[in-house]
Amino acid sequence: MSPATTEIVRISTPQCEPGIGKVIRTPESADLIDGVRVRPFDVWPDDRGYFLEVVRMKQGLAAGFAPEETQVSAALSYPGTIKAFHFHLHQTDLWAPSKGMFQVALVDLRPESRTFGLKNTLYVGPLKPWQILIPPGVGHGYKVIGEDAAMLIYVTNRLYNPKDEGRIAYNELSLAYDWELQHK
């Protein structure tokens, strides 16, 4: 029996200016990468903790997700963890940070896009409870910031398929994303 092989998805990365790109401060920002959408979600705290609603099928940012192909997953990451970059050829991701703070990094890898090579940074979590819709071809990743572990819940419009996913190192020189504390 031969070992299983995984097809590697390859992409040419743009030459980006060093830094973190455009910091997105509002869901309506004109600086958002084309196709990326952001929407606040409600968090209902009380003396027992909090409740948040991740998604309602056929509504909101997940309106176009077919229920039979939708997958819901979660990732817990420790402070300082960087998970970046990856992208999908066909899959759309909907991220909902449920615990902790994230520095979300996005880069448009689609040569045909009007925002090709643009980088966005979003700071999301309990201080900014936003859902982020990430279309195919947009590289994405995050760094957990602060002193606590963070939980990211993500909903995808397709079941996991390793042939649809590509990876780029977090420190890829052509992307020039600066993961260091910005000291602003």
trRosetta pair geometry for C-beta under 8 A, 3 or more apart (Angstrom, degrees):
i j d omega theta_ij theta_ji phi_ij phi_ji
2 5 8.0 -16 134 -28 111 98
6 162 5.6 -61 -145 133 114 138
6 163 7.8 -153 -164 -76 73 67
7 162 7.9 138 50 115 74 92
7 163 5.2 36 57 -120 117 91
8 166 7.5 79 176 -122 64 81
9 87 7.9 -131 113 78 135 89
9 89 6.4 -138 -141 -41 142 115
9 163 7.1 121 -57 -176 105 44
9 164 7.4 16 -62 163 149 13
9 165 6.3 -179 17 96 139 29
9 166 3.4 -106 93 -75 112 97
10 166 6.8 169 -70 -131 14 131
11 87 6.8 -19 6 63 160 142
11 109 5.6 35 153 169 145 131
11 166 5.6 105 -6 128 113 166
11 168 7.6 -65 62 -63 109 115
12 111 7.5 31 69 -59 110 121
13 107 8.0 24 -153 126 97 140
13 109 6.6 -55 -118 -124 61 101
13 139 7.9 20 -121 -41 100 153
13 168 6.2 106 -79 -130 132 144
13 172 6.1 -129 -136 152 179 142
13 174 4.4 128 102 92 118 134
13 175 5.9 -70 179 -54 135 86
14 107 7.4 -155 42 168 111 113
14 108 7.6 23 -1 86 145 71
14 109 6.9 -153 -10 -119 97 52
14 111 8.0 162 -74 -92 99 70
14 116 6.0 154 -79 159 143 85
14 117 3.5 -138 151 -96 159 90
14 174 6.7 162 90 154 33 109
14 175 7.6 78 65 -95 73 61
15 117 7.1 -8 60 -131 46 127
15 174 5.4 -82 -100 -156 53 88
16 21 7.5 -45 -172 -75 129 102
16 107 6.6 -71 -69 -138 151 127
16 117 5.5 178 -89 -170 79 85
16 119 5.8 70 -158 -34 143 119
16 174 6.6 92 14 149 81 59
16 175 5.2 23 26 -153 133 37
16 176 5.0 -155 85 40 93 101
16 177 7.5 21 91 -56 147 67
17 21 7.9 130 66 -90 95 63
17 176 6.6 -120 120 85 23 141
18 176 4.1 -97 -98 167 58 127
18 178 6.3 67 173 -48 82 110
19 119 7.5 163 91 72 79 143
19 176 7.1 24 16 127 47 102
19 177 7.8 -39 95 -135 28 39
19 178 5.3 -28 -132 6 26 124
20 23 6.7 37 110 -68 117 86
20 105 7.1 -106 -150 -111 81 99
20 119 6.6 -151 162 128 33 127
20 121 4.3 1 162 -38 110 146
20 177 6.6 63 -109 -156 53 75
20 178 5.5 -81 -51 55 78 93
20 182 6.9 -52 -9 -86 142 125
21 105 7.8 120 24 -148 123 80
21 106 7.9 -102 73 69 157 68
21 107 7.3 -170 -52 -94 152 78
21 118 6.5 102 -152 172 126 61
21 119 2.6 -148 -60 93 141 91
21 120 5.4 -84 113 -61 133 20
21 121 5.8 148 62 -18 91 87
21 177 7.7 -30 -14 -114 102 85
22 29 7.6 161 145 155 123 136
22 31 3.8 -144 167 165 153 133
22 32 8.0 -127 97 -69 133 28
22 118 6.9 -10 7 -178 116 102
22 119 6.9 155 17 89 67 60
22 120 5.4 -30 69 -108 88 66
22 121 7.3 -178 86 23 38 73
23 120 7.7 123 -108 -164 18 62
23 121 5.0 -32 -104 71 66 100
23 122 7.7 139 -160 -86 58 37
23 123 7.6 4 -158 -10 104 98
24 29 4.8 -150 -143 28 83 159
24 31 6.3 -157 -93 83 77 105
24 32 6.0 59 -112 -84 131 80
24 38 6.8 156 148 -30 141 160
24 120 5.3 23 -31 -169 116 112
24 121 7.0 -177 10 78 79 43
24 122 4.8 -25 56 -89 113 88
25 29 6.5 116 45 -78 62 127
26 29 5.1 140 64 -53 76 83
27 37 7.8 32 -171 179 95 62
27 38 4.0 -146 -129 97 79 99
27 39 5.9 79 -143 -91 145 34
27 40 6.4 -105 -43 -26 139 79
27 130 6.7 -178 -83 -131 101 121
29 32 5.1 120 83 -35 94 89
29 38 7.8 28 22 33 100 137
31 118 7.9 -168 -179 -177 73 131
31 120 6.9 143 130 -107 93 99
32 36 4.9 -140 177 77 105 106
32 37 7.6 74 165 -91 154 31
32 38 6.9 -144 -107 -5 140 110
32 120 6.3 29 -131 -99 50 151
33 36 4.5 67 66 -2 89 125
33 106 5.6 -125 1 129 142 126
33 107 7.8 156 -87 -156 148 13
33 108 4.6 176 -147 -60 121 108
33 113 7.8 19 -175 158 90 146
33 115 4.8 172 -143 119 62 147
33 118 5.4 174 -98 88 84 116
33 120 5.4 -113 -21 -15 99 126
33 138 5.8 124 121 -125 149 127
34 108 6.9 59 35 -114 86 142
34 113 5.3 -175 54 -166 131 109
34 114 5.6 99 -48 52 148 90
34 115 4.4 172 -7 9 95 120
35 113 7.6 -81 0 -128 120 127
35 133 8.0 -111 151 114 68 99
35 135 3.9 -44 147 5 129 147
35 138 6.9 -160 84 -40 116 132
36 106 6.2 58 -94 171 152 166
36 120 6.8 -139 70 29 169 160
36 132 6.9 -14 -170 -171 99 89
36 133 6.5 161 -158 82 46 69
36 134 6.2 4 -116 -107 89 53
36 135 6.7 -118 -70 5 52 91
36 138 6.3 136 -68 -136 103 170
37 61 5.8 179 97 -123 124 110
37 132 7.6 158 83 -158 48 44
37 133 4.1 7 54 45 93 120
38 122 7.1 -176 -105 -120 138 149
38 130 5.2 -6 -170 -176 100 128
38 131 7.0 161 -154 81 48 55
38 132 5.6 -10 -104 -106 79 68
38 133 7.5 -142 -66 20 36 77
39 60 6.5 -169 96 -166 164 102
39 61 5.5 -160 16 -44 133 116
39 130 6.7 143 73 -157 30 75
39 131 5.0 -11 62 54 86 102
39 133 7.8 39 3 -16 101 104
40 128 8.0 -99 -110 -175 92 62
40 129 6.1 73 -159 88 76 76
40 130 5.6 -53 -95 -98 50 67
40 131 7.7 133 -144 12 4 77
41 52 6.3 79 123 -168 118 106
41 53 6.7 -141 -177 69 118 73
41 54 7.7 29 -173 -120 166 27
41 96 6.5 2 16 -137 155 111
41 129 5.4 -95 62 140 76 105
41 130 7.1 133 6 -130 81 19
41 131 5.4 74 -33 -29 117 100
42 52 6.9 179 96 -132 55 73
42 53 6.8 25 62 28 92 99
42 129 7.5 79 -136 103 4 142
43 50 5.3 7 177 178 98 133
43 51 7.4 158 -161 77 54 42
43 52 4.8 -27 -107 -85 72 104
43 126 7.0 -26 4 -135 178 73
43 129 5.1 -179 -27 -64 116 168
44 50 6.2 153 80 -159 45 75
44 51 4.7 -15 62 58 102 93
44 52 7.2 170 18 -77 71 50
45 49 7.2 -111 -140 136 70 30
45 50 4.2 -36 -95 -95 67 100
46 49 7.3 7 59 52 70 39
46 50 7.2 146 16 -94 60 49
52 96 7.4 177 132 165 129 122
52 98 6.1 -165 57 -128 137 86
52 129 7.0 -140 -125 -160 138 139
53 56 7.0 10 160 -44 124 91
54 72 7.2 94 113 -141 150 125
54 96 4.8 171 -139 64 83 163
54 98 7.4 -35 -86 -77 104 117
54 153 5.2 -75 -120 113 137 144
54 155 6.7 139 149 -40 115 122
55 60 7.0 -144 -141 68 67 130
55 61 7.8 -87 -119 64 97 87
55 62 4.7 41 -156 1 121 154
55 72 7.5 -151 33 -99 131 118
55 94 6.7 85 -88 110 130 144
55 96 7.3 -143 -43 -29 87 146
55 131 8.0 113 -81 -121 83 146
55 155 5.2 30 -32 -43 157 165
56 59 4.2 -5 92 50 107 125
56 60 6.2 100 48 8 90 115
56 62 7.3 165 68 61 43 118
57 62 6.3 -75 -117 120 42 122
57 65 6.7 -104 -137 81 78 104
57 67 5.2 35 -157 -86 150 101
57 70 7.0 -149 -111 14 109 167
58 62 7.5 -35 -20 110 18 84
58 63 5.7 39 -170 -143 35 57
58 65 7.8 -119 -62 59 45 74
58 67 7.8 -34 -37 -48 95 102
59 62 7.0 22 66 66 49 85
59 63 5.8 23 -125 -88 6 82
60 63 6.2 174 61 -44 32 87
60 131 7.5 56 158 59 127 161
61 94 5.5 146 114 -128 119 123
61 131 5.4 -164 20 119 149 134
61 133 4.5 -152 -171 -59 123 123
62 65 4.4 -37 -172 11 85 127
62 70 7.4 57 -167 -124 122 138
62 94 5.6 -55 -75 -35 93 170
62 155 5.9 -23 -98 112 132 144
62 157 7.7 179 -144 -82 78 90
64 92 8.0 39 84 50 114 158
64 157 7.0 -5 105 -121 85 139
65 69 7.4 -140 -176 78 74 91
65 70 4.7 69 159 -88 118 117
65 92 7.6 -129 -86 75 93 118
65 94 7.6 -74 -53 -10 141 136
65 155 6.9 -22 -112 145 170 113
65 157 4.3 -129 -117 -111 85 85
66 69 4.5 48 78 26 105 107
66 70 6.6 -171 81 -33 48 87
66 157 7.0 80 23 -169 72 84
67 70 5.6 -49 -136 17 31 119
69 157 6.3 27 108 162 111 55
69 158 5.3 -30 165 -115 113 45
69 159 5.9 -107 -160 -21 65 81
70 155 6.3 -4 -171 -176 105 97
70 156 6.9 162 -151 81 55 50
70 157 6.2 -31 -98 -124 74 37
71 155 7.2 166 84 -154 46 51
71 156 4.9 -6 55 53 94 100
71 158 7.3 -22 5 100 108 32
71 159 5.2 110 -47 -114 125 52
71 160 6.2 -67 60 -29 176 79
72 153 6.9 -2 -172 -177 93 98
72 154 7.6 170 -150 89 50 40
72 155 5.2 -16 -101 -103 75 79
73 153 7.4 167 89 -155 41 55
73 154 5.6 -17 65 63 87 85
73 155 8.0 166 22 -85 65 34
73 156 7.4 12 10 -3 108 107
74 98 7.6 -34 -132 24 115 135
74 151 6.0 -2 -174 -173 111 98
74 152 6.8 163 -154 85 59 48
74 153 4.9 -25 -99 -101 88 68
74 154 7.4 158 -92 17 37 68
75 83 7.4 -21 146 -9 153 174
75 151 7.3 163 82 -151 43 52
75 152 5.0 -7 56 57 92 97
75 154 7.3 10 3 4 102 112
76 149 5.9 19 -178 165 95 123
76 150 7.4 166 -151 85 53 39
76 151 5.2 -20 -98 -98 74 79
77 81 4.0 -133 178 71 110 148
77 83 6.4 -114 -98 -20 148 122
77 100 7.9 -147 67 91 81 159
77 142 7.8 156 42 94 162 111
77 144 4.8 -170 107 -42 110 134
77 149 6.6 170 86 -160 38 78
77 150 5.5 -17 61 61 88 87
77 151 8.0 167 19 -85 67 33
77 152 7.3 16 4 1 110 105
78 81 5.2 105 60 -34 64 118
78 144 6.6 172 101 65 26 155
78 149 5.2 -42 -108 -105 49 89
79 144 5.4 -127 -120 114 32 114
79 145 7.7 40 -148 -162 79 12
79 146 6.4 -112 -120 89 107 55
79 147 5.7 -14 -96 -149 154 24
79 148 6.5 108 -66 52 107 14
79 149 6.6 -90 -33 -76 70 44
79 150 7.8 105 -81 -13 53 93
80 143 7.3 -26 -161 -173 28 94
80 144 6.3 -30 18 72 22 92
81 143 7.0 175 90 -148 46 54
81 144 4.8 37 45 15 86 115
82 141 6.9 39 178 156 78 121
82 142 7.4 -162 -144 101 51 40
82 143 4.7 -16 -99 -98 78 86
82 170 5.0 78 138 -140 128 160
82 179 5.9 -6 -103 -145 142 149
83 141 5.5 -159 104 -155 57 90
83 142 5.9 8 55 53 89 75
83 143 8.0 174 22 -80 59 41
83 170 7.9 -157 168 -79 7 123
84 105 5.8 20 -119 60 150 124
84 139 7.8 76 -166 159 89 100
84 140 7.4 -112 -122 133 87 34
84 141 2.2 111 -101 147 89 167
84 142 6.6 158 -58 14 103 29
84 143 7.5 -43 -13 -50 125 76
84 168 7.8 -34 152 81 70 83
84 170 4.2 91 77 -108 92 88
84 177 7.4 -76 135 78 150 156
85 105 7.2 -86 -95 99 101 113
85 107 6.9 -24 -137 30 152 117
85 139 4.3 21 172 177 129 113
85 140 6.6 132 -153 59 81 20
85 141 4.5 -103 -101 -24 55 126
85 167 7.0 144 85 -162 56 54
85 168 4.2 -14 68 65 108 99
85 169 7.5 16 23 76 84 18
85 170 6.4 141 -22 -96 70 49
85 172 7.0 -59 21 6 122 128
85 175 6.9 154 -15 -84 152 173
85 177 7.8 123 -55 5 122 150
86 139 7.0 161 81 -148 16 72
86 140 6.8 -38 64 62 64 69
86 141 6.8 110 13 -73 68 92
86 165 5.8 -1 -180 -171 119 101
86 166 6.5 163 -157 86 68 46
86 167 4.9 -29 -102 -101 86 66
86 168 7.1 176 -86 21 34 71
87 109 5.7 -43 -102 31 165 148
87 136 7.5 87 172 -166 87 53
87 137 6.3 34 -178 -135 124 15
87 138 6.5 178 -128 79 102 28
87 139 4.5 -58 -63 -92 112 60
87 140 6.9 120 -89 12 64 74
87 165 7.3 152 79 -152 40 56
87 166 5.2 -15 60 61 89 96
87 168 7.3 32 -5 -4 105 109
88 91 3.7 -76 175 52 157 93
88 92 7.6 -136 76 -57 140 24
88 93 7.1 141 3 -30 136 98
88 136 5.0 -88 97 -120 87 77
88 137 7.6 -66 76 -27 56 39
88 164 5.2 17 -154 146 89 98
88 165 5.7 -31 -98 -96 72 63
88 166 7.6 175 -86 18 25 76
89 136 5.8 10 144 -164 19 121
89 137 7.4 55 -127 -63 36 72
89 164 5.1 -125 38 -154 94 68
89 165 7.9 -116 -1 -60 83 24
89 166 7.4 85 -45 -14 88 106
90 136 5.4 -5 -112 -99 9 147
90 158 6.4 46 110 -21 102 161
90 164 5.3 -78 36 -141 95 121
91 136 6.1 120 54 -87 38 94
91 156 5.4 -7 -172 -167 117 115
91 157 6.4 169 -153 55 64 81
91 158 4.6 -110 -105 40 91 118
91 161 7.5 174 -50 39 125 97
91 164 5.4 92 -15 141 109 139
91 165 7.6 -14 28 -72 135 81
92 133 6.6 0 176 -172 111 88
92 134 6.8 163 -163 81 62 54
92 135 5.5 -24 -114 -119 95 47
92 136 6.3 -70 -70 -34 65 75
92 156 6.9 154 80 -153 51 62
92 157 4.5 30 51 9 98 125
92 158 7.8 107 28 -2 64 92
93 132 8.0 9 109 101 94 85
93 133 7.5 163 89 -155 52 42
93 134 4.4 -4 60 55 99 108
93 140 6.9 -127 54 53 145 158
93 154 5.5 -20 -165 -171 102 120
93 155 7.5 132 -164 73 52 46
93 156 5.6 -28 -104 -98 61 82
94 131 6.0 0 -178 -178 92 110
94 132 7.3 166 -155 80 46 45
94 133 5.3 -12 -105 -102 79 69
94 134 7.6 -169 -77 19 31 73
94 154 6.5 151 76 -160 50 64
94 155 4.3 -19 63 63 109 95
94 156 7.3 -171 19 -77 76 33
94 157 7.9 88 -14 -41 103 84
95 104 7.2 152 94 -116 159 142
95 124 7.9 107 117 88 116 156
95 131 6.7 159 80 -159 51 57
95 132 4.5 -7 54 55 104 96
95 134 6.7 41 -10 -10 106 115
95 140 7.9 -161 -35 168 139 146
95 152 6.0 -29 -156 -169 100 109
95 153 7.6 136 -161 80 50 49
95 154 5.0 -23 -102 -103 63 93
96 131 5.0 -19 -89 -105 85 84
96 152 7.5 138 72 -165 43 60
96 153 4.7 -26 70 71 97 98
96 154 7.1 171 22 -86 69 42
96 155 7.3 33 -1 -5 111 99
97 100 7.0 -109 -176 73 111 69
97 101 7.7 51 170 -126 152 25
97 102 5.2 -146 -97 4 140 125
97 124 4.9 150 9 123 139 103
97 125 4.9 -78 128 -96 144 56
97 129 7.2 -137 70 -129 91 60
97 130 7.7 34 24 57 103 62
97 150 6.7 -31 -154 -178 106 110
97 151 7.3 125 -164 85 59 55
97 152 5.6 -38 -104 -106 64 71
97 153 7.7 165 -103 24 13 72
98 151 4.7 -45 67 96 98 107
98 152 7.2 157 14 -113 82 18
98 153 5.1 54 -25 -9 123 109
99 125 7.7 -3 142 -151 16 96
99 126 7.7 17 -134 -47 36 105
99 148 7.5 -99 156 130 93 122
99 149 7.2 19 119 103 116 76
99 150 5.8 179 100 -147 70 46
99 151 4.0 45 39 25 105 102
100 125 5.7 -90 112 -134 37 131
100 126 7.8 94 13 -11 6 98
100 144 6.0 -11 152 -150 137 103
100 146 6.4 -170 -159 64 80 129
100 148 5.1 -148 -104 98 95 97
100 149 5.9 -104 -65 114 145 36
100 150 2.6 -126 87 -97 140 78
100 151 6.4 122 18 10 108 57
101 123 6.8 0 -174 -174 104 87
101 124 7.4 160 -153 86 59 35
101 125 3.8 -108 -103 7 53 160
101 126 7.3 -74 -71 25 79 79
101 127 6.9 11 -102 19 111 108
101 144 7.2 111 78 -164 60 59
101 145 4.8 -61 104 71 109 87
101 146 4.5 97 36 -10 118 129
101 148 7.9 92 11 56 81 95
101 150 6.4 -107 43 -94 31 132
102 122 7.9 19 102 98 96 83
102 123 7.3 171 86 -151 53 44
102 124 5.2 -16 60 64 101 83
102 125 5.7 147 10 -55 72 100
102 142 4.6 -24 -166 -165 111 134
102 143 7.2 138 -160 69 61 42
102 144 6.3 -41 -101 -103 64 51
102 145 7.0 135 -127 16 12 88
102 150 5.8 149 -63 165 85 158
102 152 6.7 65 -71 -80 148 113
103 121 6.4 -15 -175 -164 87 104
103 122 7.8 154 -160 77 41 43
103 123 5.9 -16 -104 -101 64 74
103 142 6.2 147 74 -160 51 71
103 143 4.5 -9 55 56 108 95
103 145 5.2 75 -26 -28 102 124
103 179 7.8 138 96 -142 139 69
104 120 7.9 -7 108 111 91 91
104 121 6.9 148 77 -158 57 49
104 122 4.4 -14 58 60 112 93
104 123 7.6 -168 17 -78 80 23
104 124 5.9 12 -10 16 123 114
104 132 6.4 168 159 -13 168 171
104 140 7.1 -14 -173 -161 94 95
104 141 7.7 163 -154 90 55 35
104 142 4.9 -29 -101 -98 58 98
105 119 6.9 -21 -166 -166 85 103
105 120 7.6 155 -156 83 39 55
105 121 5.8 -13 -101 -102 64 76
105 140 7.0 155 86 -151 59 46
105 141 5.2 -14 60 67 102 82
105 142 6.6 175 14 -89 77 39
105 143 7.5 50 -17 -7 111 91
105 177 5.5 58 -162 -155 148 147
105 179 7.9 -62 -47 -91 149 82
106 119 6.8 152 84 -158 56 53
106 120 4.3 -3 58 55 108 98
106 121 7.7 -168 23 -73 75 32
106 122 7.4 32 -5 -1 112 103
106 134 6.7 -151 -116 -121 120 109
106 138 5.6 -3 -166 169 103 112
106 139 6.8 146 -160 82 47 60
106 140 5.3 -7 -105 -101 74 79
107 117 7.4 -20 -172 -154 93 26
107 118 7.3 177 -146 89 54 42
107 119 4.9 -18 -97 -101 83 77
107 120 7.8 -169 -72 21 40 66
107 138 7.1 160 75 -167 37 65
107 139 4.4 -10 59 58 92 112
107 140 7.9 -168 24 -68 65 42
107 175 5.7 -74 -78 -140 172 111
107 177 7.2 -108 -52 -65 129 120
108 113 5.2 -117 176 89 127 148
108 115 4.7 135 -25 109 168 89
108 116 5.3 -127 116 -114 114 29
108 117 6.3 -37 71 16 94 24
108 118 5.0 33 14 47 120 81
108 119 8.0 -133 8 -70 73 38
108 137 7.3 24 -160 131 64 92
108 138 5.7 -33 -104 -113 55 81
108 139 7.8 -128 -55 20 8 81
109 116 7.7 23 -177 -142 8 76
109 137 5.4 -146 71 179 87 67
109 138 6.6 166 17 -112 86 23
109 139 5.0 87 -33 -27 121 98
110 113 3.9 79 87 -18 110 116
110 116 6.0 -115 81 -95 58 88
110 137 3.9 48 -65 158 105 138
110 138 7.3 -36 -15 -63 105 61
111 116 5.6 54 -129 -124 28 146
112 116 7.4 131 45 -62 20 125
113 116 4.7 141 67 -56 87 76
113 137 7.2 159 -37 126 132 135
115 118 4.2 -54 177 17 91 135
119 175 7.4 111 -86 -172 126 85
119 177 6.5 175 -141 -98 147 93
122 128 7.8 -144 172 116 88 139
122 130 6.9 -95 172 73 133 144
122 132 6.4 160 66 -89 162 139
123 127 7.6 -18 131 79 103 115
123 128 6.1 90 102 34 74 143
123 145 7.5 -41 -137 42 98 145
124 128 5.1 -99 -119 94 51 101
124 129 7.2 89 -169 -119 87 21
124 130 4.9 -97 -123 46 119 99
124 132 6.9 -118 -43 -33 165 119
125 128 6.5 52 43 50 53 72
125 129 7.2 -41 130 -83 18 58
125 146 7.9 -123 90 -1 175 145
125 150 6.8 -76 -110 -132 122 119
126 129 6.5 10 -128 -62 29 95
134 138 5.2 -135 -170 80 86 124
134 140 5.0 -11 -149 -54 157 152
135 138 5.6 84 63 -1 69 118
139 168 6.0 -25 -135 31 137 134
139 175 7.4 -89 91 -111 157 140
141 170 6.4 -157 147 -109 165 89
142 152 7.1 143 38 -66 159 151
143 179 5.7 136 -63 -153 148 101
144 149 7.1 -23 -169 -149 154 38
144 150 4.4 -170 -127 16 109 125
146 150 7.7 104 55 -59 113 111
156 159 7.7 138 95 -89 118 15
156 160 7.3 90 65 -70 156 63
158 161 6.6 -45 137 3 121 112
158 164 7.0 1 98 62 146 178
161 164 4.3 68 84 0 103 113
161 165 7.4 161 89 -13 59 90
162 165 5.8 -66 -149 37 42 109
168 172 5.0 -28 167 -40 102 150
168 175 6.8 104 141 -29 137 141
169 172 4.8 137 65 -56 83 79
170 177 7.4 -90 179 70 63 123
170 179 6.7 26 161 -53 113 146
171 177 7.9 -122 -112 59 36 86
171 179 7.7 -74 -85 2 79 127
172 175 4.5 62 83 14 105 109
172 177 7.8 46 53 14 81 97
173 176 6.5 23 -178 -69 42 73
178 182 7.5 97 114 -93 121 81
